[in-house]
Amino acid sequence: MNDFPSIVQVEDVSKRFLLHKDKSLKERVMFLGRARKRVEDFWALQDVSMDIATGSTVGLVGHNGSGKSTLLKVIGGIIQPTSGSVVRRGRMAALLELGAGFHPDLSGRENVYLNAAILGLSHQETDRHFDAIVEFSGIEDFIDTQVKFYSSGMYVRLAFSVAVHVDPDLLLVDEVLAVGDEPFQRKCMDKIAEFQAEGRTIVLVSHSSDQVGRLCDRVVVMQSGSMIHDGDPAEGIRVLRDGYEADRMSDLQLAREVEPQASRISIEDVTSHTVIGDGSVDVVVLVTVDVQEATPGWGMGIAIETTLGMRIYSSDTFALKHAMPTSIGRHTIQVVLPDVRLGAGKYLVSVGVALASRETVDRRPNAAAFDMPNDEFSTGLLRIRPNWQVDPAIKAI
């Protein structure tokens, strides 16, 4: 393999699917004479070209329907392109769909041999690897049970275990890893890291930007069947998140157009940004409210969430005993969160206002977003500069 700089070569690949407007067989019969008019072309891929170097780990990311999974299936030979070509070298293992290659009426044991044969192992080679495959999967007690009785997690365990034990030069992995439980996902990540250390090539489709940023040395961002970024993972994740932010703002604008105004107090605008100082990052949130009726005792709350919806911070003026303006008119409230130690990435701000009785009168979920800058010394949800010491004179704490 080392004689070839590229293990996969994709040249001008396009893939067309036919979308039928008819919703049932009855409609197809009724409109038989106009069948061509009731079919639309959908180009899942359009003129995609890329070379994947041997030993690299490439992440394919993008919105749902962007073409990333279609591209992975074309690379794996599962579907053929409408035009263009794909050249692969070496042994390939693919985890593209849940339970692909499994027969539901066969036992787990029988499916191990069937799936291994599909992936290129002989019966004797599978015999040598069988115990390791079963041990890695962790489903020893069910190996002789028909797989139609397996849970989705058991499917993934066994399929992944077979794939990584066929000694592949190229491993293709779709989002199926998200189905396994957390301990098994860690085991899978450890196995992928082992493959990387051995110089194997991995192409990964994932919706987890943290996973892609941690594992991949190259990121390809797909949009409407075309590549809009191919290169640095950090830049690729930024491009992806900017796309999500544009969609979120569009949805938010539509929601505001149809949402009725609150009777007493309404939120008119929310913005947020960061202020980078000397070693610290402040988050500033500006909220404009319209007080339409003098309302004593009302309050405001804010919350910060990740793009995946995990709440990491919330606070309100009721707990802080902070009085809000009661005069009729528009008011701008500034909230400064000093020295926020969040890891790099995009975060969403939600805002709500409530009466003294705690009755919510207006709420703007995911109303604004801010970006935390890249951190050269750590990754993850928190930004912490560690103090590493070798053989220090440590006093007991």
FIPA-323720 format. One record per atom (N, C-alpha, C, CB): residue in one letter; x, y, z. Coordinates in steps of 0.1 Angstrom, whole numbers, plus 2048, in hexadecimal, padded with zeros to 3 digits. Each point is the difference from the previous one (the first is absolute). Glycine has a CB too. Example, Ala and Ser with C-alpha at 12.3 -4.5 7.8 and 13.67 -1.06 7.14 Angstrom:
2
a8847C784E;a7F780C800;a80980C800;a7ED7F480C;s80F8177ED;s80980B800;s7F880B808;s80C7FA7EA;
***
This chain:
397
m8087F4800;m7F880C800;m80880D800;m7EF7F380C;n81D80C7FA;n80880C801;n8058057F3;n8077F8816;d7F87FF7DF;d8058057F3;d7F680A7F9;d80C7EA7FD;f7E8817809;f7F58087FA;f7FD80B80A;f7F77ED7F3;p80A820809;p7FD80B809;p7F1801803;p81480C7F6;s7E47EF801;s7F1801802;s7FA7F2801;s8008167F4;i7F87E7815;i7F97F4801;i7F28007FA;i80C7FB815;v7EF8127EA;v7F38027F9;v80280C7F7;v7F27F6813;q8098097E0;q80080B7F7;q7F18017FB;q8197FD7F9;v7E180F809;v7F38037FC;v80180B7F5;v7F57F9817;e8068047DD;e80180A7F5;e7F38037FA;e8177F77FB;d7E5816807;d7F48057F9;d7F47F7802;d80E80B7EF;v7EF7F181E;v7F57F7803;v7F3808802;v8117F080A;s7E580C7EF;s7F3805801;s7F67F4802;s8058157F2;k7F17ED816;k7F67F5802;k7F2806800;k8107F380E;r7E88077E9;r7F28057FE;r7F67F5805;r80880E7EC;f7EE7F781B;f7F57F8804;f7F38057FA;f80C7FA816;l7EB7FD7E7;l7F38047FB;l7F680180B;l8057F67EA;l7F5815818;l7F580280A;l7F38007F9;l81080E80E;h7E87E87F7;h7F27FF7FA;h7F6808809;h8067E97F7;k7F281F802;k7F6808807;k7F47F8804;k8088147F3;d7F67E1807;d7F57F7804;d8027FA80D;d7FC7FB7E8;k7FA806821;k8007FB80D;k7FC7F2802;k7FC817807;s7FE7E37EF;s7FC7F2801;s8007F97F2;s7F1806814;l80D7ED7EC;l8007F97F3;l7F48047F8;l80C7EC80B;k7E98177FC;k7F38047FA;k80380D7F8;k7F27F5812;e8158147F4;e80380D7F9;e8097FE7F4;e7FD80C815;r80C7EA7EC;r8097FD7F4;r7F87FB7F5;r8137FB810;v7E37FC7F3;v7F87FB7F5;v7F780A7FA;v8007EA80C;m7FB81F7FC;m7F780B7FB;m8078097F7;m7F37FE815;f81A8057EE;f80780A7F8;f80B7F97F8;f7FC811812;l8007E37E9;l80A7F87F9;l8058077F3;l7F57EB809;g80281C7F0;g8038067F4;g80980D802;g7EB7F77F6;r81580E816;r80780C803;r80C7FD80A;r7EB80E7FC;a8197E6804;a80A7FB80A;a80D809800;a7F77E97FD;r80D81B7F7;r80D8077FF;r7FE80E807;r8067F47EA;k7EE812815;k7FE80D806;k7FF7FF80F;k7F48077EB;r80A7ED81A;r7FE7FF80F;r80C7FA806;r7E87FD7FD;v8248047FC;v80D7FC806;v80980B7FF;v7FC7E97F8;e80C81A813;e80A80A801;e80D7FA802;e7EF810809;d81B7F77F1;d80E7FC802;d80580780D;d8047FD7E7;f8037FB821;f80680580C;f80F7FC800;f7EA7FF80D;w81E80B7F2;w80F7FE7FF;w80580080F;w80280A7E8;a8017EA81D;a8057FF80E;a80F804800;a7F07EE805;l8178107F0;l80E8047FE;l8028077F3;l8087ED80F;q80081D7F1;q8038087F4;q80E8037FE;q7E980A801;d81E7EE7F6;d80E8037FC;d80980080C;d7F880D7EC;v8087E981C;v8087FF80B;v80E7F97FD;v7EB80080F;s8208077F4;s80D7FA7FE;s80880180C;s7FF8067E8;m8087EF81C;m80980180C;m8097F47FF;m7EF80C80E;d81D7F67F8;d80A7F5802;d8017FE80F;d80C8047EA;i7F47EF81B;i8017FD80E;i80E7FA801;i7E77FE804;a822808804;a80D7FB801;a8007F480A;a80A8177FC;t7FF7E0801;t8027F4809;t80480580E;t8067F27EC;g7F380981E;g80380380E;g7F980C805;g8167F67FC;s7E28107FD;s7F980C804;s7F27FC806;s80C80E7EF;t7EF7FB819;t7F27FF806;t7F880C7FB;t8087F3815;v7EE80A7E3;v7F880A7F9;v7F2800806;v80E7FE7EB;g7ED80E819;g7F3801805;g7F78067F5;g808802818;l7EC7F87E6;l7F68057F6;l7F5806809;l8067EF7ED;v7F781E812;v7F6806808;v7F78097F7;v80F800814;g7E68037F2;g7F68097F9;g7F27FE805;g80F7FE7EC;h7E880A810;h7F2800804;h7FA7F37FB;h7FE819800;n7F77E3806;n7F87F47FB;n7FD8037F1;n7F77FB817;g80B7FB7E1;g7FD8027F1;g80B8077F9;g7E9800806;s823802800;s80B8077F9;s8077F77F6;s80280F814;g7FD7E47EE;g8077F67F7;g80C7F9806;g7F980F7EE;k8097F381F;k80C7FA806;k7FF7F1800;k80381480E;s7F17E67F6;s7FF7F2801;s7FF7FA7F2;s7F4802815;t8078057E1;t8007FB7F2;t80E7FF7FB;t7E980A7FC;l81F800807;l80E8007FC;l8077F4807;l8008197FD;l7FE7E480F;l8067F5807;l7FC7F37FA;l80180D815;k7F27F17E7;k7FC7F47F9;k8067FF7F2;k7EB80180D;v81780A7EC;v8067FF7F3;v80F7FC802;v7F08127F7;i8177F4813;i80E7FC803;i8007F1803;i806817808;g7F17E4800;g7FF7F2803;g7FB7F67F6;g7FD808817;g7FF7FE7DD;g7FB7F77F6;g7F27FA803;g8177FB7FB;i7E280B80F;i7F27FB803;i7F78057F5;i805800818;i7FC80C7E3;i7F98057F5;i8098057F5;i7ED80680F;q80F7FA7E5;q8098047F5;q7FC80E7FC;q8027E97F7;p80881F806;p7FE80E7FC;p7F98017F2;p81480880D;t7E48027F1;t7FA8037F3;t80A8047F6;t7EB80780B;s81F8007F9;s80C8047F8;s80C801809;s7F180C7EF;g81B7F480A;g80C800808;g8057F2804;g7F9817809;s8127E97FE;s8067F3804;s80680180E;s8057FC7E8;v7FC7F881E;v8067FE80D;v80A7F57FF;v7EC80980C;v8217F97F8;v80A7F6801;v8047FD80E;v8088067E9;r7F87EE81C;r8047FC80D;r80B7F67FF;r7E9805809;r8207FB802;r80A7F6801;r8007FA80E;r80E80D7EF;g7F67E6812;g8017FA80D;g7F27FA804;g81280F806;r7EE7EA806;r7F47FA805;r7F880B807;r80C7EA803;m7E78167FB;m7F7809806;m7F67FA809;m80380E7EB;a7FA7F8820;a7F57FC809;a7F780C801;a80E7EF80C;a7E580F7F4;a7F680B800;a7F57FE80A;a8058057E8;l7F8805820;l7F5800809;l7F780C7FC;l80D7F6813;l7EA8077E3;l7F880A7FA;l7F2800804;l80F7FF7ED;e7EB7F6816;e7F27FF805;e7FF7F680B;e7F88077E9;l7FF7FB820;l7FE7F880B;l7FC7F27FB;l7F981380E;g80F7E37F6;g7FD7F27FC;g8037FC7F2;g7EF801812;a8178087E6;a8037FD7F2;a8097F37FF;a7FE8187FA;g7FE7DF7FE;g8077F37FF;g7FC7F6809;g81380D7F9;f7E47F6810;f7FA7F680A;f7F37FA7FA;f80B80C814;h7F47E77EF;h7F37F97FD;h7F87FE80C;h80A7F47EC;p7EA811815;p7F980080D;p7FD7F2805;p7F68167FA;d8097E07FE;d7FC7F3804;d80C7F8804;d7EC8017F1;l82080480D;l80C7F9804;l80580480E;l8077FE7E8;s8007FA81F;s80580480D;s80C80A7FF;s7F97E9809;g80A81D802;g80C809800;g80C7F97FB;g7F680C813;r80C7E77F1;r80C7F87FC;r8007FF7F1;r8007F4816;e7F58087E4;e7FF7FE7F2;e80280D7F8;e7F17EC804;n80A81F802;n80180C7F9;n80F806801;n7E8805805;v81F7F7805;v80E804801;v8077FA7F3;v80080181A;y7FE7F27E4;y8077FA7F4;y7FA8057F3;y8037EC80E;l7F08177F1;l7FB8067F4;l80580E7FE;l7EB7F3803;n815815807;n80580E7FE;n80F8017FE;n7EE80780F;a81A7F07F7;a80E7FF7FE;a8037FC7F2;a8047FB818;a7F47FC7E2;a8027FB7F3;a7FD80C7F6;a7FA7E8806;i7FC8207FD;i7FC80B7F7;i80C80A800;i7E77FD805;l81F804807;l80C80A801;l80D7FA7FB;l7F480A813;g80C7E97E9;g80C7FB7FA;g8087F6808;g8018157F4;l7FA7E7817;l8077F6808;l7FC7F17FC;l802811813;s8087E67ED;s7FD7F27FE;s7FA7FA80D;s8127FF7EE;h7E97F5810;h7FA7F980C;h80B7FE80B;h7EE7F57F1;q81E80780A;q80B7FE809;q80480C807;q8087ED7F2;e7F981E807;e80480D806;e7F580480B;e80C8077EA;t7E87F7813;t7F5804809;t8017F780D;t7F18077ED;d8137EC811;d8027F780B;d80A80680A;d7FA7EC7F2;r81181A808;r80B805808;r7FB80D808;r8117F67F0;h7E781180A;h7FC80D806;h7F37FF808;h80B80C7ED;f7EE7E9812;f7F27FF806;f80080380E;f7FB7EF7F0;d80D80C819;d80080280E;d80280F803;d8087E9804;a80181D7F5;a80380F802;a7F48087FC;a8197FC7FC;i7E18007F9;i7F48087FB;i7F57FF80A;i8067FB7E9;v7F77F981D;v7F57FF80A;v80480780D;v7F97EA7F5;e81381580F;e80480780C;e7FF80F7FF;e8107ED805;f7F48187EF;f80080F7FE;f7F1805800;f8167FF7F3;s7E17F9807;s7F28047FF;s7F980080E;s8007F67E9;g805801820;g7FA7FF80D;g7F27FA800;g80D814806;i7EF7E47F0;i7F37FA800;i8027F0800;i7F68147F4;e8137E7814;e8037F2800;e7F47F8803;e817805807;d7E0800802;d7F47F8804;d7F67FF7F5;d804807818;f7FD8017DE;f7F68007F6;f8057FC7F2;f7F481280D;i8187E97F2;i8077FE7F4;i7F87F57F8;i81680780A;d7E37F07FC;d7F97F57F9;d7F18037FF;d8117F0808;t7EB81D7FB;t7F28047FE;t7FF8067F3;t7FD804819;q7F77FA7E1;q7FD8077F3;q80180F801;q7F17ED7FA;v8158197FC;v80380F802;v7F38087FF;v8177FC7F6;k7DE7FE805;k7F48087FF;k7FA80380E;k7FB7F57EA;f80B804820;f7FC80380E;f80A80A807;f7F57EA801;y81581B7F7;y80A809806;y7FB80E801;y8127F27F6;s7F3815813;s7FD80F801;s8098077F6;s7F97FE818;s80480E7E5;s8088087F7;s80E801805;s7EC80D7F9;g8167F4814;g80E801806;g8077F37FD;g7F8810811;m8027E57F1;m8067F37FD;m8047FE7F2;m7F37F6813;y80580F7E3;y8038007F2;y80D8077FE;y7E88007FA;v81980C80B;v80C8097FE;v80C7F9806;v7F2815800;r80D7E680C;r80B7FA807;r8067F57F7;r7F6805816;l8017F27E5;l8057F47F9;l8068057F2;l7EF7F180C;a80A8187ED;a8048057F3;a80D807801;a7E88027F9;f81A807811;f80D807801;f80B7F6804;f7F3815807;s80A7E2801;s80A7F6804;s8057F87F5;s7F67FF816;v8017FD7E1;v8047F87F4;v8098097F7;v7EB7F2801;a81081B7FD;a8078097F6;a80E803805;a7EA80A7FA;v8187F8813;v80E804804;v8097F4801;v7F681380C;h8057E07F3;h8087F5801;h8037F97F3;h7F77FC817;v80580A7DE;v8037FA7F3;v80D8067FA;v7E87FD7FC;d81F80B80D;d80D8067FC;d7FF8097F4;d80B7EC809;p7EC81E7F8;p7FE8097F4;p80B80A7FE;p7E77FC803;d81C8077F0;d80880C7FD;d7F880D801;d80F7F17F1;l7E480D80B;l7F780C800;l7F37FC808;l8098077E9;l7F4802821;l7F47FE808;l7F680B7FD;l80D7F4812;l7E78097EA;l7F580A7FE;l7F67FF80B;l8047FF7E7;v7F980C820;v7F77FF80B;v7F680B7FF;v8127F780F;d7E18057F1;d7F580A800;d7FC80380E;d7F87F87E9;e7FD80F818;e7FB80480E;e7FC7F5809;e7F98157F5;v8087DE806;v7FB7F5808;v8077FF80E;v7FB7F47EB;l810812817;l8077FF80D;l7F880780B;l8167FF7F4;a7E280B808;a7F880780A;a7F67F7807;a8038157F3;v7FA7DF807;v7F67F7806;v8057F980C;v7F67FD7E9;g817800817;g8057F880B;g80080880E;g80E7F47EF;d7F380581C;d80180780D;d80D806802;d7EF7F0809;e812818801;e80C808802;e80D7F8802;e7F181180A;p80F7E47FE;p80C7F8801;p8047FA7F3;p7FA7FB817;f7FD8017E1;f8047FA7F3;f80580B7F7;f7EF7ED803;q80B81F7FD;q80580B7F8;q80E803803;q7E98097FE;r81A7F780F;r80E802804;r8097F57FB;r7F980C815;k8037E87EB;k8087F57FB;k8028017F1;k7F77F1812;c7FE8147E7;c8028027F1;c80A80C7FE;c7E87F87FC;m81781280B;m80980B7FE;m80F7FC803;m7EE810807;d8147E7803;d80D7FB803;d8057F87F4;d7FB800819;k7FC7F87E1;k8047F77F5;k8038097F4;k7F17EE808;i80881D7F6;i8038097F4;i80D806803;i7E88047FC;a81B800810;a80D806803;a80B7F67FE;a7F680F811;e8087E57F2;e80A7F57FD;e8027FF7F1;e7F97F3815;f7FC80D7E3;f8018007F2;f80880B7FA;f7EB7F47FF;q813818807;q80880C7FC;q80E7FE802;q7EC80F805;a8187EC807;a80E7FE803;a8067F67F7;a7FB805818;e7FD7F17E3;e8067F67F7;e8008057F1;e7F77EF810;g80581D7EE;g8008067F2;g7F57FC7F7;g818800803;r7DD7FB803;r7F57FD7F7;r7F880C7FD;r7FF7E980A;t7F88167EC;t7F980B7FB;t7F17FF805;t80F8027EB;i7EB809819;i7F3800806;i7F880C7F9;i8087F5816;v7EC8087E6;v7F780A7FB;v7F47FF808;v8097FF7E8;l7F380C81F;l7F680080B;l7F580A7FD;l8127F9810;v7E28037F0;v7F4809800;v7FB80280E;v7FA7F97E8;s80581381D;s7FB80280D;s7FA80E801;s8127F1809;h7E4810800;h7FA80D804;h80680680C;h7EB7F87F6;s81E801810;s80780580C;s80D8087FC;s7F77ED80D;s8088207F4;s80C8087FC;s80B7FE80A;s7F18117F6;d80C7EC816;d80B7FC80A;d8077F47FB;d7F480B813;q8047EB7E9;q8067F37FC;q8098027F4;q7ED7F4809;v80E8147ED;v8078027F4;v80D808803;v7EA8007F3;g81580A815;g80B809803;g80B7F8807;g7F1813802;r80B7E3806;r8097F8808;r8077F57F8;r7F2805814;l8077F57E2;l8057F57F9;l8068037F3;l7EF7F380B;c80C8177EE;c8038027F2;c80C80A7FE;c7E87FB7FA;d8208027FC;d80A80A7FB;d7FC8077F4;d8127F180A;r7E280C7F1;r7FB8077F4;r7F07FF801;r8157FB7F2;v7E581080B;v7F1801800;v7FB8047F3;v800805819;v7F67F47E1;v7F98047F4;v7F2804804;v80E7F07F1;v7EE81C80C;v7F2805803;v7F87FF7F3;v809810813;m7EC7E97EE;m7F77FE7F4;m7F480A802;m8087E87FD;q7F381D7F8;q7F48087FF;q7F97FE7F3;q80A811810;s7EA7EA7F0;s7F87FE7F4;s8087F87F6;s7F4816805;g8137E07FF;g8077F77F7;g80E8057FB;g7EA7FA7F9;s81A81280C;s80D8057FC;s80980280C;s7F680B7EC;m8177F5812;m80A80380A;m80180F801;m80C7EA7FD;i7F381B810;i80280E802;i80C803808;i7E78047FE;h81F7F1807;h80D801808;h8077F37FF;h7F781280F;d8167EE7F0;d8087F4800;d80D803805;d7F47F67ED;g80F807820;g80D803806;g80080080F;g80480E7EC;d8017FD819;d80280280F;d7F37FD808;d8128117FB;p7EF7E580F;p7F47FD807;p7F980B808;p80A7EA802;a7FE81F804;a7FB80B808;a7F880A7F7;a8137FE810;e7F38057E4;e7F98087F6;e7F37F97FB;e81680B7FA;g7EB7E8804;g7F47F97FB;g7F580080A;g80F7F27F3;i7F480C819;i7F680180B;i7FA80E801;i80C7ED80C;r7FC81D7F2;r7FB80E800;r7F68027F4;r81580880B;v7EF7F37E9;v7F78017F5;v7F37F9802;v8148027F1;l7ED7F2815;l7F37F8803;l7F880880A;l80C7EB7FC;r7FA81A80F;r7F880780A;r7FA80D7FB;r80E7F6811;d7F98117E6;d7FB80C7FA;d7F37FD7F7;d81780A800;g7E97EA7FA;g7F57FC7F8;g7F47FD80A;g80F7F67EE;y7F380381D;y7F67FE80A;y7FA80D805;y80B7EA806;e7FE8207FC;e7FC80D806;e7F78077F6;e81580180D;a7EF7FE7E6;a7F88077F6;a7F27FA7FF;a8148057F3;d7EB7ED80E;d7F37FA801;d7F880480C;d8097EC7F3;r7FE814818;r7F980480D;r7FB80E7FF;r80F7F180D;m7F88187EE;m7FB80E7FF;m7F48017F6;m818808805;s7E97F07F0;s7F48007F7;s7F47FB807;s8107FC7ED;d7F17F981B;d7F57FA807;d7FB80A80B;d8097E97FB;l80081E80B;l7FC80980B;l7F980C7FA;l8147F980D;q7F080B7E7;q7F980B7FA;q7F27FC7FC;q8158097F7;l7E97EB804;l7F37FB7FC;l7F77FF80D;l8097F47EC;a7FD80881F;a7F87FE80C;a7FC80E805;a80C7EB806;r7FC81F7F9;r7FD80D805;r7F58077F7;r817803808;e7E87F97EB;e7F68067F7;e7F27FB804;e8128017EE;v7ED7F3817;v7F37FA803;v7FD80080E;v8027F27EC;e80781181D;e7FE80080E;e7F980D805;e8147F1803;p7E180E804;p7F980C805;p80880780B;p7EA7F67FB;q815817805;q80780880A;q7FA7FD80E;q8048127EF;a8057EF81B;a7FC7FE80E;a7F780C804;a8157F2805;s7E280C805;s7F780A803;s80680B809;s7EE7EF7FF;r81C80E809;r80680A809;r80E8047FC;r7F17F8812;i8187FD7ED;i80E8027FD;i8047F77F5;i805807818;s8027FD7DE;s8057F87F5;s80F8027FE;s7E98007F6;i81D7F5806;i80E8007FC;i8018047F2;i8067EE811;e80181D7EC;e8018057F2;e80C7FB7F9;e7F3814807;d8187EB800;d80D7FD7FA;d80A7FA80A;d7FC8127EE;v80C7E480D;v80A7FB809;v80D7FE7F8;v7EE7F480E;t81D8117F7;t80D7FE7F9;t80A7FC80B;t7FA8117EE;s8107E880D;s80B7FC80A;s80D8007F8;s7F07F280E;h81B8117F9;h80D8007FB;h80A7FE80B;h7F980F7ED;t8137EE80F;t80B7FE80A;t80A80C7FF;t7FE7E77FE;v80881C80E;v80A80A801;v80D7F9805;v7EF813804;i81B7EC7F4;i80C7F9803;i80A809807;i7FC7F07ED;g80880D81F;g809808807;g80E7F9802;g7ED80B80C;d81A7F97FE;d80D7FA802;d7FE7F2807;d80B817801;g7F47DF7F7;g7FE7F3806;g7F27FC805;g817802807;s7DF8077F6;s7F37FD804;s7F68047F5;s806804818;v7EE7F67E9;v7F68037F6;v7F3803807;v80B7F07EF;d7F081C80F;d7F3804806;d7F57FE7F5;d80B81180F;v7E97EA7F6;v7F57FF7F7;v7F680B803;v8037E77FE;v7F98217F8;v7F680B802;v7F37FD7F9;v814810801;v7E17F1806;v7F37FD7FA;v7F880D801;v8017E8806;l7FA81D7EF;l7F780C800;l7F27FC7FC;l81480E7FA;v7E37F680F;v7F27FC7FE;v7F780D800;v8037EA80B;t7F68187EA;t7F780C7FF;t7F27FB802;t80F80B7F0;v7EA7FB81A;v7F37FD804;v7F780C7FE;v8087EE810;d7EB80F7ED;d7F680A7FE;d7F67FF80C;d8038017E6;v7FD808823;v7F780080B;v7F38087FC;v8137FE812;q7E27FB7EC;q7F48077FA;q7F780480B;q8027F27EC;e800809821;e7F880480B;e80880080C;e7EC7F67F5;a813814814;a80880180C;a7FE7F3808;a7FF819800;t80C7DF802;t7FF7F3806;t80B7FF80B;t7F67F67EA;p80780D822;p80A7FE80B;p8037F1802;p7F981680B;g8147E87F9;g8047F3804;g8037F57F6;g7F3805813;w80C7FF7E0;w8037F67F5;w80F7FD800;w7ED8087F2;g8177ED808;g80E7FC800;g8047FA7F3;g7FF7FD818;m80E8007E6;m8057FA7F4;m80A7F5804;m7FD8167F3;g8037E0804;g8097F5802;g8077FD7F3;g7F27F6812;i81B8057EF;i8077FC7F4;i8067F2802;i8068187FB;a7FC7E27FB;a8067F2800;a80A7FE7F4;a7EB7F780C;i81F8027F6;i80A7FD7F6;i8007F07FE;i80E815806;e7F17E87ED;e8007F17FC;e80A7FE7F6;e7E87FE806;t81C7F57F8;t8087FC7F5;t7F77FF7F4;t8117F480F;t7F580A7E5;t7F87FF7F4;t7F87F2800;t81180E7F4;l7F37E9815;l7F87F4801;l7F580080A;l8157F47F9;g7E981880E;g7F5802809;g8047FD80E;g7F17FA7EE;m81B804816;m8047FE80E;m80180E807;m80C7EA7FA;r7EC818811;r80180C807;r80C800809;r7E78037FF;i821808800;i80C800808;i80080C80A;i80C7F57ED;y7EA814812;y80080B809;y7F28077FF;y8188047FD;s7E380080E;s7F3808801;s80080980C;s7F47EE7F3;s80681E80C;s7FF80980B;s7F48097FD;s8197FF805;d7E1807806;d7F580A7FE;d80180B80B;d7F27ED7F6;t80781D807;t80180C808;t7F87FE80D;t80280E7EC;f7F57E8815;f7F97FD80C;f8097FB80B;f7EC7FB7F3;a81D7FC809;a80A7FA809;a80A80B805;a7FD7E97F5;l806820801;l80A80A803;l7FA80C807;l80D7F97ED;k7E6807814;k7F880C806;k80480D7F9;k7FF7F4816;h80180B7DD;h80380C7F8;h7F48067FA;h8177F67FB;a7E6816807;a7F48077FC;a8018037F1;a7FB809817;m7FA7F57E1;m8008037F2;m7F880D7FE;m8027E77FA;p8008207FB;p7F980C7FD;p7F07FE7FF;p8158097F5;t7E4800810;t7F17FF800;t7F980A7F7;t8017F7817;s8078147E5;s7FA80A7F8;s7FC7FB7F2;s80D81180D;i7E97F47ED;i7FB7FC7F3;i80A8057F5;i7E8801808;g81B7F67EF;g80A8037F5;g80A7F57FE;g7FD818805;r80C7EA7F3;r80B7F67FD;r80C802809;r7F87FF7E8;h80D7F681D;h80C800808;h8097F57FC;h7F3809813;t81A7FB7EE;t80B7F67FC;t8077FB80D;t80380B7E9;i7FD7E9819;i8067FA80C;i80D7F97FB;i7EA7FD80D;q8218067FA;q80D7FA7FD;q8047F680B;q8078157F3;v7FC7DF809;v8057F6809;v80E7FC7FC;v7E87F7804;v82180B806;v80E7FD7FD;v8047F4809;v8068187FB;l7FF7DD7FE;l8057F5807;l80F8007FF;l7EB7F27FB;p81B811810;p80F802800;p8087F3800;p7FD81680B;d80E7EA7EE;d80A7F5800;d7F97F37FE;d80F80E80F;v7E97F07E6;v7F97F47FD;v80B7F67FB;v7EA80C7FB;r8177E880C;r80A7F67FC;r7FA7F57F9;r80D807814;l7EC7FB7E1;l7FB7F67F7;l80A7FD7F5;l7E8807805;g8177EC7F7;g8097FC7F5;g7FC8067F3;g8047EB80C;a8048137EA;a7FD8067F3;a7F47FA7FA;a8188047FC;g7E08057FC;g7F47FC7FA;g7F580A800;g8067E9806;k7EF8147F5;k7F4809800;k7F77FC80B;k8028037E8;y7F880781F;y7F77FE80B;y7F38097FE;y8137FB810;l7E28007F4;l7F38077FE;l7FB80680D;l7FB7F07ED;v7FF81C811;v7FA80880C;v7F18007FF;v81580E801;s7E47EE809;s7F2801801;s7FC80A80B;s7FD7E87F8;v7F881F805;v7FC80B809;v7F17FF803;v81280F7F7;g7EA7F4815;g7F1800803;g7FD80B80A;g7FF7E87FB;v7F581D805;v7FC80A80A;v7F37FB806;v80A8137F3;a7F57F081A;a7F47FB808;a7FC80B80A;a8087E97FE;l7EB816806;l7FA80980A;l8057FC80E;l7EC8047F1;a811805818;a8047FD80E;a7FA7F3805;a801818804;s7F47E37F6;s7FA7F4804;s8077F47FA;s7EA80B802;r8217F87F6;r8087F67F8;r7F97FA7F4;r80B7FA815;e7EA80D7E7;e7F97FC7F4;e8088067F4;e7E980080B;t81B7F77EC;t8088047F4;t7F78077F6;t80F7ED804;v7F581F7F8;v7F88087F6;v8078017F3;v7F780D813;d8167EF7EC;d8067FF7F3;d80D7F8801;d7F68177F9;r80E7E27FD;r80B7F8800;r8067FF7F2;r7F77F3814;r81780D7EC;r8077FF7F3;r80A7F5801;r7FC8197FB;p8017DB802;p80A7F5800;p80A8027F5;p7EF7F080B;n81E80D7F8;n80A8017F6;n80080D7F9;n8007E77FE;a7FE824809;a7FE80D7FA;a80D8067FA;a7ED80380F;a81E7F97F7;a80D8067FB;a80B7F5802;a7F9818806;a8127EB7F4;a80B7F6801;a80E808801;a7F37EF7F3;f81680A813;f80E806800;f80A7F57FE;f7F8812810;d8147F27EC;d80A7F67FD;d80C80280A;d7FA7FF7E8;m80A7F681F;m80C800808;m80C7FD7F7;m7F37F9815;p81780F7ED;p80C7FE7F7;p8077F2802;p803819800;n8057E37F6;n8077F4801;n80B80180C;n7FC7FC7E7;d8067F981F;d8097FF80B;d80C7F77FC;d7ED803811;e81F8037F0;e80B7F87FB;e8057F680A;e8068137F3;f7F57EE81A;f8067F780A;f7F67F6805;f80F812806;s7E47ED7F5;s7F77F6805;s7F47FF7F7;s807805818;t7F27F07E9;t7F37FF7F9;t7F57FB80A;t80D7FA7EA;g7E7807812;g7F57FC808;g7F680C803;g80F7EE80A;l7E880F800;l7F680A803;l80680B809;l7EF7EE7FE;l81B80F809;l80680A809;l80E8057FB;l7F47F5813;r80F8187F0;r80D8057FC;r80880280D;r7F680D7EC;i8147EA815;i80880080C;i80F7FF7FC;i7ED7F580E;r81B8147F7;r80E7FF7FD;r8077F880B;r8008177F4;p8047DD809;p8067F780A;p80E805804;p7F27ED7F8;n81180F814;n80E803805;n8077F2802;n7F881680C;w8107E77E9;w8077F3801;w80D802807;w7F57F87EA;q80E7FE81E;q80D800807;q8067F2800;q7F981380F;v8147EC7F0;v8067F3800;v8087FF80D;v8027FF7E7;d7FC7F7821;d8067FD80D;d80080D809;d80F7EF7F5;p7E681780D;p7FF80C808;p8017FD80F;p7F280B7EE;a8127FF819;a8007FE80F;a7F1804804;a81A805803;i7DD7F17FE;i7F2803803;i7FD7FE80F;i7FA7F87E8;k80081281D;k7FC80080E;k7F27FA800;k80F814807;a7EE7E5803;a7F27FA802;a7F680B801;a80A7EB80B;i7EB8137EE;i7F580A801;i7F57FC809;i8058077E9;
***
